[in-house]
């Protein structure tokens, strides 16, 4: 199935008032797949019950959360990997770097080979 696109008008970044406004393509999501829905789909594709799949997925979230909080990269085979990234305030001296300079953190997902290959073959259509 193709990815549906919407046209979004945006101004130029860093210019007061937005400068010249132009249209950009943005992917339009079409619903969502929940953890429960994912578990039911996996159960239909295997001999494992949906309840067991859901239990494993919940455990995966817990294990990944603990690993990421412990400075570990989480490598998930063909799915990809997750790691924590931070942004911080600058300091003049290396000695001044500590936890108080961290402004925020986020999780970065790097897709595995199978997902990267899927991204290369996507088709796009304008959402009417």
Secondary structure, 3 states (H helix, E strand, C coil): CCEEEEEEEECCCCCHHHCCCEEEEEEECCCCCCHHHHHHHHHHCCCCCHHHHHHHHHHHHHHHHHHHHCCCCEECHHHEEEEEEEEECCCCCHHHCCHHHEEEEEEEEEECHHHHHHHHCCCEEECC
